[in-house]
Amino acid sequence: MLFGLVFKTVPVLHPGFFPMPKTHFPRVRRIAYEGPKSTNALAFRHYNPDEVIAGKTMREHMRFSIAYWHAFRGTGSDPFGSATIVRSWEKGSDPVSIAKTRMDAAFEFFQKIRAPFWCFHDRDIAPEGRSLAESNKHLDKIVAHAKDLQKATGVKLLWGTANLFSNPRFMCGAATNPDAHVFAYAAAQVKKALDVTKQLGGENYVFWGGREGYETLLNTHLKREQDHLATFLHLAVDYAKSIGFKGQFLIEPKPKEPTKHQYDFDVASGIAFLRTYGLEQHFKFNIETNHATLAGHTFQHEIEVAAAQGLLGSIDANTGDLLLGWDTDQFNTDVKELTLAMVSILKAGGLGSGGFNFDAKLRRPSIDPEDLFHAHIGGMDAYALAFKLARQILAEGKFERFVKERYASFDSGYGKDIEKRRIGFRELNQLVLKKLGEPKPRSGKQEYLENLLNTYLHG
């Protein structure tokens, strides 16, 4: 293969860096770490991928990933306007050749932004054909190209997935579609997506039920659709075992948009669904900040709910605009929000095979290729700073000691008996009547704790 030959003859300049034959970002060099005082807009101020913390590099801790669909298929279009972003690598008449050139540009970007991972939907990387067979042929060609690029650059696949929402055939859902023909087509598409995810060494596979929900109950058999969704997921688990795919399956909750009510509304409803259908041993959650807020929760809340059940898997690193009612997928630079999230993630023991995937897109007027770098630098720096602040917070233990003291009454005596279920209503009734009497209220000290948090955020 072309890239195999180039890889053998051109020296590697840095671990994981492979000079591409043609540059698609000629005005941008590989992004360097220059420290917090740097004024260089194309440099990291907080993310130093080679910095070793607790025996691991920041690259290993953060496991940053680039979302192919936003970074390299995003056009700036929205419900009220057509495309504004036009890229040089999109020229040509053959869709497969364009897809290969686009992928060259993507891997150049992955290297220059120093991201160790990438993610994709099947239809992001390869054009859809006139039949499933033709679509699969296109996908095979692009996956072979991606495999060469991964080998040459060292960039890995965090996860793959199938686009089961864009094509009109999925207008009423995929796994929850009332037509068994559509269910079968979706199964065939996921089979292929699992095949190529395994082929590319993907460490996870994500199910985002883009249209797995309903618009009106007037034409919907809700229980039957949920049963079908569970069957679909069980079939995916069975097929993954049959091909030896050992990656983690992930579900990504989203409450609305495009459907009025989606079955994977939030983490709590997702847990109930998994346990109802005996899927909890096979799936964890890929949590997105923007989806959390659309469900009326905070990002940290969704992380804590998943972590409490041992089901925290991965993160889609973005945010929404709280003044808008749809999924705006913006880059998150809110260090306070991210610090709180990182505290919960670190307490849970991290993300395992997951990572922080930048499921975020440029704003409609951000049309320069360099804007891709500015956006990801901002997101990576914000998460890296939050990671360091969270480690400091946990090391000093001030919040944990406060919380421990607040619940101390459950660590001994009748409180411990309550948690162990060794005491009942009758005994508790007698305790209150004869010994305990009226409880004395204790302050939750929220304002004090918020001020304490600010001492970490602002020094």
N, C-alpha and C positions, 0 to 999 in steps of 0.2 A: 504494500500500500504506500501511497505517496508520503503520508506522515511518518510511517515507520522508517523510510529511508532518510527523511530530513532529521528525524530524532537521532539517528545514529551518526550523522555527520556534523550536526550543529551542537556545540557545547551548551549544556544547561547553565544558565547564569545564576540561578538560585533554586533551591529545592521547590519543586512545583511550578517553576517558570519555564515555559517553552516558547521561544520566539516564533511567531506565526509567519508564514511565507509572505502574506500581504497584510498591511495594517489598515484597519477600518477606523481607528481612532488615532490619527497621526499627531494630533496636538496634545495627547495625554500620555505621559510616561506611567510606569508602574507606580501605584500610589505608595508613598513611603510614610512611615511613622516619624513625626517631627516633634511630638510632645505638646503639652497643653498651651505653651506660649507661642506656638507657631501661628503665623498669619497667612500661611499658604492655604488657599482654598481647596487645593488638590492634594492635601496631605491629611493623614490621620493625626488627631490630637490626643486621643485616648485609646484607640485600638492599636495595640502593637502585637501582631500575630505571633511574633517570636518570643515575647515576654513569658517567662516561666513563673507560674503561680501554683503553689501546692503541688509541684511535680509535673504539671501539665502546661503546655503552651496556651496562650490565649486562643490561638487557632483551634486547639482541641477543646477548650472549654466552651467556646461560643458556637462552633460548628455552623457558621453563617452559610446561607444558601441563597441563590438568586432565582427568582421566579421567572421562567422563560416567557410565560404568557404576557406578563406586564412589561418586562424589560425589553423583550424583542418581538412581541406581537402587538403591544400597545400603540395606538395611533392617535390618542388624544380625543377620540370621539366620545360623545355622551348622548343621552336621550334627546338633547336639544341641538346637536350640531355634528357635522361630519368630521373626518380626520383632519388634524392639524400637524401631526408629526410624520415626516417623510424621511426615510433612511436611504442612504446611498446603496446599501446592499439589497434593496428590494427591487432592483431593476432586472428586467429580463422577461422572456416569454414562457419559459419552461418552469412550472411551479416547483418541480423537484430540484432543479439546479439552483433556483432562488433559495430554496430551503437549505441547501448545502452551504451556500455563501452566507446566509443568515447565521447558520450555526458556527461558521468560521468566526464571524464577528462576535458572536456570543462568547465563544471560548477565549477570544482575545480579551473581551471585557472581564470574564471571570478571573483571568490571570492578573490583569492590571489592577482590578479592585481587590485582589488577593482573597477571593472567596473559595473555600475548599469544596463547596458543594453547589449543585444546581437541582432544580425540580422542573417537571414538565407535565402537561396533558398530552395525550397522543396526537391530537389534532393541532397542537401548538407547533410541533416540530416537523410534521409532515402533512402535505395537503390531502384532503379527503378526495377520494376518487369517485367514479360513477357507480361503484359497487364496493362491498366490503372487501372482496378479493383484491381489487385495485388499490384500495386504501391500505391494505396490509402490505402490498408490494412497495408502495411509496414509503411506508413506515420502515420496512426492512432496509431500504437503501439509506435512509437517514440515520437509522440506528447503527448501521455499520460504520457510517461516517463519524457518528458521535463516539462510538467505541474506540476508534482510532484516536480521536481528539482527547478522550479521557486518558488513554494510555500514554499519549505524548505529553500531556500537561499535568497529570496527577489530580485533576479535578474529578470528584466523585459525584455519584447520583444519590441525593438524600432520599428522594421518593419520586415515584411516577404515579400517574392516574389516567383515567379515561374521561374524555369530554362527553358526558351523557346529557347535555343540556342545550347545546347551540343549534343542532340540526332540527328542522321542523318535526322530524319523526318523534322527537322527545318532548313535544309541546305539552303532553299530559304526563310527563315523567318517563322514567326508564324502568327501573325495577318495580315501580308502583303504577305503571301504565295499565289501563284496563284492557289493552290488547296484548294477548300472549305473544304475538309476532314481534312486537316491540321489545318485550321482555327477553325473548330469545336473541334478538339482534344485540341488545345491550350486553347480554351474557357473552356473546361471541366477541364483542369489542373489548370487554374487560379481560377475557381470556388472552387476547393478543397483547393487551397492555401489561398484563402480568408476565407474559413471556418476555417482552422486551425489557421490562423493569428488572427481571432476573438476569437477562443477558447483559445489561449495563451495570450489574452489581448494586442495584438499588437497595438501600438499607431499610426502606419502609414502602408501604403502598397506601395511598389515601383514598377514602371514599368521601366525596363531597356531593351530597344529594341535591344537585342544583335545582331540580324540579320535582323532587320527591315530596310532594305535598298536594294541596288542593286549593282551588279558587272558591268553590262552593260545595256544600254538602248535598245540594239538590241532585247532583249527578255522581256522588262519591260514596263508595262502600269503604269507610275508613278502616275498619278492622281487617278486611280482606287485603287492602293495600299494604297495611303494616305487616300482615302475614307474608305477603309476597316479598316485601323488602327484606324481611328476616331470612326467607328462603334463598334469596339472591346472595346474601352475605354468607350463609352457610355453604352454598355452592362455590363461592369464591374461596373460602377456607379449604374446602375439599380439593379444589383444583390446585391451589398453591401447594398443598401437601404432595399431590401427585407429581408435581414437577420439581419438588425439592426447594421451593422458594421459602427461605427462612426469615424473611424480613418481617417487621412489625406491621400489622394492619392498623390503620388509623381511621377514625371517624371525625369529620370536621363539622361541628354544629353551626347552624345558621337559622335564625328565627323567621326571616321573611326576605322577600326579594330574591328570586322573581315571583314565587308563589305567595299567596296571602298567609298561608299557614304551612310551614314545613315540618315534617315529622321529626327531624333532628333539631328541635328548637334551641336547646341549650345543653350544657353538660349534664344537668340533673335529669332532664327527660331522656337524654341519650343513655345514661346509666340504667334508668328504668327499662328502656327498650332492650338493651343488651341482656339484662338479667331476666326479663320476661321470656326472651327467646333463647336463652342458654348460649349467648355469644360473648359473655364477659371475659372468658379466658383467652379470646382471640383478638380483641380489639382494645386499643387505647384511644385517647383523644388528641387531635391536632387542634389547638385552641387559637382562635384569631381574635385580636383585640377589637376590631371593628364589629365582628359578629357578637362579641360579648355585650357591647354597648347597645347594639340593636335589640338585644334580648332584654335590655333593662338592667344589666349587671355591669360590674367593673371587670376589667381584665383580671385583676388579682382574685376576685371572687371565683371566676370560672376555673382558674388554676387550682385554687384551694379545694374546690368541690371535686375536681378530678384527682388531685393528689391524695385527698382523704380516703379515696377508695383504691389507691394504687393504680390509677388509670391515666396518669399524666404521660403523654407521649411526645408531643412536639408543639412548636409554636409557629404561627404565621405572624410575622413581625410587621404590623401595620397599625393604623389608627383611622378613626373616622372623624368627620366634622360634626360636633354635637349640635350644630344649628341646622344640619341637613338630615333628612330622614332616610337616606339610602347609603349603600356601601361604597364610600368614597375611596377606600384603599389608599390612604396617604402614608408617607413615611413618618414613623413615630420618633419624635425628638423630645418627648416629655420625660425628662429624667426622673421626676418624682414618680410618675405612674410606672415607669420601667423599673425603678429601684424597688418599689413595693412588690412588683411581679417577680423580680429576681430573688428577693428574700424568700418568697413562697417556693420558687423553683429550687433554690439551693437547699431549703429545709426538706424538700421532698427527695433530695438526692440527685437532682439534675434531670436531664431528659433522656438518658440512655442513648438509644440509636437515633433519637430525634435531633432537632436543631432549631435554629432561628432562620426561618425562610422569609425573605422580603417579598411577601405577597402585597406589593405596593407599587403604585404607578405614578409617573410624572403628572404634574398638573397640565391641563390642556394648553396653556401658553408656553410651557417649558419644552421648546422644540429643538434645542441644540444637543448634539451628541454628548457634550460635556455635562449637560444637566443630569444624565444618567449617573455620572460619577459623583456629582455634588449630592444627589439624593441618597445614594448608598453610603457615601462617606458619613453623612449626617446620621443615618440610621445606625451604622456600625459603631460610630463613636458614642452615640447615646446609650446603646446597649452595653458597650464595654465599660463606660463610666458607671452605669447602673450596677453592673456586675461587681465592680470594685467597691462601690459604696455598700452594696448588700453584704459583701464579705466582711466589711468593717463593722456593719451593724450587728451581724451574727456573732462575730468574734468578741465584741464587747458585751453582748448579751443583755443590754439594758431592757429592751422590750420583752425579751423572753422571760427575764426574771420578774418583770411586772405581771405578765400574763400568768406565770406559774403561781405567783402569790395570790392573784385574783381567784384562782381555782383551787387554792390550797385546802379548802374545807372538804374537797373530795379525795384527798390523799390519805385520810385516816378516818377511824371511827365510823359513824353511821354514813358519812359521805362516801367512803370507800365501799361500804356495804351496798349502797345504792348502785354504784358502778358495776359491782360484781353480781348484782341482782340477788343479794343474800338477805334482803329486807323487803317487806311489803307495805301496802297502804295501812294495814292495821297497826303495825309496829311504828310507822312514821306518825300516824295519828296520835298514838300514846306519847311518843317523844315530844310532839308539839304541845299537847295538852298538859303534860306533867312536868316537862323539863325545859324545853327550848323556848316556848312562848313566842313573842312577836320578833321577826327578823329585824336587825338593825341595818338600814340601807348603807351601802358603801359607794363612794364616788368611783366612776369609771375613768375619770381624769383624761378625757379625750383631748381637751385643749393642751394639757401638759404634754401628752404624747405627740401631738401634732407639732408642738414647738420643739420637742426633742428630735423629731424627724428632720426638721429644718436645720438643726445644728449639723447634721450630716450632709444635707444637700447644699448648704450655703456656707458652711465653715463657722 
